[in-house]
Amino acid sequence: MAPLSIVPVKDARGLKGFLRLCGKLYADDPNFIQPLELERLDALSPKKNPYFHHAKHQFWGAMRGDEPVGRISAQIDEMAQGRQGEHVGHFGMLEAVNDPEVFRALFETAENWLKEQGVEKVLGPFNLSINEECGLLIEGFDTPPMLMMPHGRPYYGERIEALGYAKERDLFAYYMDITKPMRPRMVEIVSRMEKTGRVKLRQLSKKKLAAEAETIRDIFNDAWSHNWGYIPMTKEEMDYLAVGLKLLLNEDMSYVAELDGETVAFMIALPNLNEAIADLGGHLFPTGIFKLLWRLKVKNPKTVRVPLMGVRTKYQNSSVGIAMALMLIERIRVNSVKRGMTHAELSWILEDNKGMRSILGMVNSHPYKTYRVYGKTLA
């Protein structure tokens, strides 16, 4: 067997190799969807992704001789310090063949880099932040991942735990048959709130996207502020996200809720891009871009994901907050069905977010995928 080496990613060529490893590792997995390479290169570029304005990082690839067999990243986010613990670091971008030696070498390298810079506890996987892709898939390997959600191999959890990592939190993805009407009891709650005239639902405006992004960021940072692992989203990060998702954004699937004139809640649903790019192999050119545009704007994906939703803290767990959340879900459900969509994923939801899990239990949804965030104290 050829010797194993861990090689830092130093240039654009190395980063492309880092990304293309997945095509090999998942060649026999019908549920894997190769992400768009252009988007991934952009997301991992310190020149483009504002996450890197408050974080430092390093990427590594594992080589068995000349053959790539794994990869990992390590990050230190200034904004996580004191919020996720003192002297905390992250790992992410993990992919590897089923070889204990490869996993051990990757994690030893990442942990040593983190320890050299004063990190005492490591959490992950985060690709790259808790506000981006996060968690390791531990249940739900039998279906493809949706937009901006990770996939994985069933053996990853066992390999990570063998290296001393333990569960910090589980995250759930809920699946919803949106063709089914809301239950009578929920219809009654929504109808009663609508009759008061206190709540107004307003579509997001793509023409005023910058202002809308700031409104969403303001609600998000308040709504999520008490959740485990919370890190506020900066204005630059929200602007970057808004620009990146503009092609997918449909005004009739993105709403804010105003209570007595105050903007207090929002929900954004996006067509499942992964459904549209499943056969493109991660490449838009020369013909993929035309296929993608036709599938998004003419054919319409059958699935949709809700990646962003929030209710201001002061209304959470109140009857008014629950009613607003149900109103948003129902409005977007109806409009999505009009577009020919049939199912939605609402993700991710913290296992201890009892309020949101209770709301999702009221509608036709159930948890169908589980993602785990691991932690380890470094010696």
Summary of the structure (lengths in Angstrom):
residues: 379
radius of gyration: 21.0
end to end distance: 31.4
largest distance: 72.2
contacts: 1222
relative contact order: 0.16
helix: 38%
strand: 29%
